[in-house]
Amino acid sequence: MIESSDTIPEVCPELGIEVPVSQIDRELRKLWEQDQARTNASLMNLVVYSEKPGALIENSQIIRELTRDHACRAILVGIDRNEPMPSLRAWITAHCHLSDGRKSVCCEQIAFHLTGRVTGRLRNTVFAHLNSDLPLVFWWQGELSEILTERLVSVMDRLIIDSSSWADPAVSFAMIEEASQSNPDLIIQDHAWTRSWQFRVGIASLFDDPAAQQALPEIDRVEIIYHPGHRNTALQMLAWLAVQAGWKDRPSTGEFAFESTGGAAISVALHEDPTAPPLSSVVIHARNATVRITQKTGASHVERQLEAGAYKASSLSPVDPTPPAALVAVQLARGGKNSLYQKILPRFRAMLKSEK
């Protein structure tokens, strides 16, 4: 027998009260009846799935912080794939926060720990405990697996991923495409994309300047510096530039190259910096102008600079968050259909395929 690498203690107060799966709903009602000053608040179902050892307890701590601003019914799922014997344990708790210093507003949390073959049991377990009146946000942590089935994806409203954590992003995006055939309205939110928000906002704002707009047809070079663990963020940034500017792909002896709408060649240089944040620098060169967005290691702000001859303009913006919990909080706060990401996704996936 293989020893489990994800043993949950017999008593685990970090996850709340352990209950039989068949009694979850009854025990939740009893939990609320114990304190009538509590108000149960929920705007969505948030499922957090992980196969990482120890993630169940870590995610319970994350949910405690997330529920300060995002009311939900949280369902945590931890899978131990090293333990072949099937088992299922469940815990319930409530994360409570004071509202206006008086009333305690609480969000329910149900945690499941499964071992053995779990595909069907996971789906049925999760489905049975969703609040059917609320949308489902599914946060998948780590590599995808065969558990991401079409039936599971069919009930999701949002799928939160981090493509930077995948060993083979091209294959993983193909898995999502196949699993989401029956759910064309699925909204995908990628941490790799969210990490570039301030860079994209900065570039867009600089190109609102007439001096930069005049230089747009004359762009001839793009340089991006990124952390080696966040190449997908760099490629998504590049895909966004190409899609928004209407650039066409051009054969190149280097990594990537484009052709502007006017037929001008645009070269690309991608550089890794292991000491850098996910994105460290995006520089767009034109004949008479340079747009530069930079974030120094450890800095609390992103620098925006435009130089066009003697004309110069600059500004600062906050840095994008990098911890997964902070990224999810940002994604939940922004909401929307994430249509721009869907727009650049085909171009980004084509870049991934060209690198294979």
Buried (B, 14 or more C-beta within 10 A) or exposed (E): EEEBEBEBEEEBEBBBBBBEBEEBEEBBEEBBEEEEEBEBBBBBBBBBBBBBBEBBBBBBEBBBBBBEEBBBBBBBBBBBBEBEEEEBBBBBBBBBBEEEEEEEBBBBBBBBBBBBEBBEBBBEBBEEBBBEEBBBBBBBBBEBBEBBBEEBBEBBBBBBBBBBBBEEBBEBBBBBEEBBEEBEEBBBBBBBBBBBBBBBBBBEBBBEBEBBEEBBEBBEBBBBBBBEEBBBBBBBBBBBBBBBBEBEBBEEEEBBBBBBEEEBEBBBEBEBEEEBBBBBBBBBBBEEBBBBBBBBEEEEEBBBBBBBEEEEBEEEBEBBBBEBBBBBBBBBEEEEEBEBBEEBBEBBBEBBEEEE
